[in-house]
Amino acid sequence: MDASNLSPAIPFLIELANSNQDIKIRRDAIFCLGTGRTNDNIKVKVQPQLKKWLDSKDTGIKSAACLLAADYPELIPASKRIELLKEKNSEIRDAATLFVAVTQIADEQ
């Protein structure tokens, strides 16, 4: 994906993800921020939001944030990765497993 085409939409997608819209719309907005690779333009705007999304009580938001985190693994400390891998909810666990597998940075504990 050519992330330069995404740049104008980033603030809108972040605003949408943090809105009171339907959870599916919010989740999809987070998915849309992922490009499958690190992009510094997106990273600087997503970084302040990612922790909040990973701490969300909503399964859809948290699992979408796990997948987005695969683009920016350096933003997620090992302790948070382990916490996500131990989640009771299988959707979040599966997303965290994919995040760790894709980035290959799981720490042994």
URWOTA-V616306 format. One record per residue. N is the residue number from 1. RES is the residue in one letter. SS is DSSP state (alpha for helix, beta for strand, coil for the rest). PHI is phi in radians with two decimals (NA if undefined). PSI is psi in whole degrees, 0 to 359 (NA if undefined). Layout:
n=N res=RES ss=SS phi=PHI psi=PSI
n=N res=RES ss=SS phi=PHI psi=PSI
This chain:
n=1 res=M ss=coil phi=NA psi=134
n=2 res=D ss=coil phi=-1.45 psi=103
n=3 res=A ss=alpha phi=-1.18 psi=343
n=4 res=S ss=alpha phi=-1.09 psi=331
n=5 res=N ss=alpha phi=-1.25 psi=338
n=6 res=L ss=coil phi=-1.47 psi=335
n=7 res=S ss=alpha phi=-0.84 psi=312
n=8 res=P ss=alpha phi=-1.14 psi=338
n=9 res=A ss=alpha phi=-1.55 psi=347
n=10 res=I ss=alpha phi=-0.98 psi=308
n=11 res=P ss=alpha phi=-1.04 psi=321
n=12 res=F ss=alpha phi=-1.11 psi=315
n=13 res=L ss=alpha phi=-1.12 psi=320
n=14 res=I ss=alpha phi=-1.14 psi=316
n=15 res=E ss=alpha phi=-1.06 psi=317
n=16 res=L ss=alpha phi=-1.11 psi=318
n=17 res=A ss=alpha phi=-1.10 psi=330
n=18 res=N ss=coil phi=-1.68 psi=6
n=19 res=S ss=coil phi=-1.46 psi=185
n=20 res=N ss=coil phi=-1.72 psi=17
n=21 res=Q ss=coil phi=-1.13 psi=170
n=22 res=D ss=coil phi=-0.91 psi=142
n=23 res=I ss=alpha phi=-1.01 psi=325
n=24 res=K ss=alpha phi=-1.13 psi=322
n=25 res=I ss=alpha phi=-1.18 psi=317
n=26 res=R ss=alpha phi=-1.10 psi=316
n=27 res=R ss=alpha phi=-1.07 psi=314
n=28 res=D ss=alpha phi=-1.12 psi=327
n=29 res=A ss=alpha phi=-1.09 psi=320
n=30 res=I ss=alpha phi=-1.17 psi=316
n=31 res=F ss=alpha phi=-0.97 psi=319
n=32 res=C ss=alpha phi=-1.15 psi=339
n=33 res=L ss=coil phi=-1.33 psi=344
n=34 res=G ss=coil phi=-1.41 psi=140
n=35 res=T ss=coil phi=-2.13 psi=356
n=36 res=G ss=coil phi=1.47 psi=3
n=37 res=R ss=coil phi=-2.79 psi=160
n=38 res=T ss=coil phi=-1.17 psi=134
n=39 res=N ss=coil phi=-2.35 psi=115
n=40 res=D ss=alpha phi=-1.08 psi=327
n=41 res=N ss=alpha phi=-1.14 psi=319
n=42 res=I ss=alpha phi=-1.31 psi=318
n=43 res=K ss=alpha phi=-0.96 psi=313
n=44 res=V ss=alpha phi=-1.10 psi=331
n=45 res=K ss=alpha phi=-1.56 psi=331
n=46 res=V ss=alpha phi=-1.49 psi=328
n=47 res=Q ss=alpha phi=-0.87 psi=313
n=48 res=P ss=alpha phi=-1.16 psi=339
n=49 res=Q ss=alpha phi=-1.60 psi=330
n=50 res=L ss=alpha phi=-1.02 psi=315
n=51 res=K ss=alpha phi=-1.05 psi=316
n=52 res=K ss=alpha phi=-1.07 psi=317
n=53 res=W ss=alpha phi=-1.17 psi=322
n=54 res=L ss=alpha phi=-1.20 psi=338
n=55 res=D ss=coil phi=-1.66 psi=2
n=56 res=S ss=coil phi=-1.06 psi=147
n=57 res=K ss=coil phi=-1.37 psi=345
n=58 res=D ss=coil phi=-1.51 psi=126
n=59 res=T ss=alpha phi=-1.01 psi=314
n=60 res=G ss=alpha phi=-1.09 psi=318
n=61 res=I ss=alpha phi=-1.16 psi=314
n=62 res=K ss=alpha phi=-1.13 psi=318
n=63 res=S ss=alpha phi=-1.22 psi=322
n=64 res=A ss=alpha phi=-1.12 psi=320
n=65 res=A ss=alpha phi=-1.13 psi=324
n=66 res=C ss=alpha phi=-1.05 psi=316
n=67 res=L ss=alpha phi=-1.20 psi=321
n=68 res=L ss=alpha phi=-1.11 psi=324
n=69 res=A ss=alpha phi=-1.06 psi=337
n=70 res=A ss=coil phi=-1.09 psi=334
n=71 res=D ss=coil phi=-1.33 psi=338
n=72 res=Y ss=coil phi=-2.38 psi=57
n=73 res=P ss=alpha phi=-1.06 psi=333
n=74 res=E ss=alpha phi=-1.17 psi=345
n=75 res=L ss=alpha phi=-1.48 psi=350
n=76 res=I ss=coil phi=-1.95 psi=112
n=77 res=P ss=coil phi=-1.15 psi=157
n=78 res=A ss=alpha phi=-0.98 psi=320
n=79 res=S ss=alpha phi=-1.09 psi=324
n=80 res=K ss=alpha phi=-1.25 psi=320
n=81 res=R ss=alpha phi=-1.04 psi=316
n=82 res=I ss=alpha phi=-1.14 psi=317
n=83 res=E ss=alpha phi=-1.00 psi=316
n=84 res=L ss=alpha phi=-1.15 psi=323
n=85 res=L ss=alpha phi=-1.19 psi=339
n=86 res=K ss=coil phi=-1.71 psi=5
n=87 res=E ss=coil phi=-0.96 psi=144
n=88 res=K ss=coil phi=-1.25 psi=327
n=89 res=N ss=coil phi=-1.34 psi=125
n=90 res=S ss=alpha phi=-1.18 psi=329
n=91 res=E ss=alpha phi=-1.11 psi=318
n=92 res=I ss=alpha phi=-1.22 psi=315
n=93 res=R ss=alpha phi=-1.01 psi=316
n=94 res=D ss=alpha phi=-1.10 psi=317
n=95 res=A ss=alpha phi=-1.14 psi=320
n=96 res=A ss=alpha phi=-1.15 psi=320
n=97 res=T ss=alpha phi=-1.09 psi=316
n=98 res=L ss=alpha phi=-1.11 psi=316
n=99 res=F ss=alpha phi=-0.97 psi=311
n=100 res=V ss=alpha phi=-1.17 psi=318
n=101 res=A ss=alpha phi=-1.12 psi=317
n=102 res=V ss=alpha phi=-1.16 psi=320
n=103 res=T ss=alpha phi=-1.57 psi=343
n=104 res=Q ss=coil phi=0.92 psi=45
n=105 res=I ss=coil phi=-2.19 psi=27
n=106 res=A ss=coil phi=-1.17 psi=133
n=107 res=D ss=coil phi=-1.62 psi=142
n=108 res=E ss=coil phi=-1.40 psi=131
n=109 res=Q ss=coil phi=-2.42 psi=NA
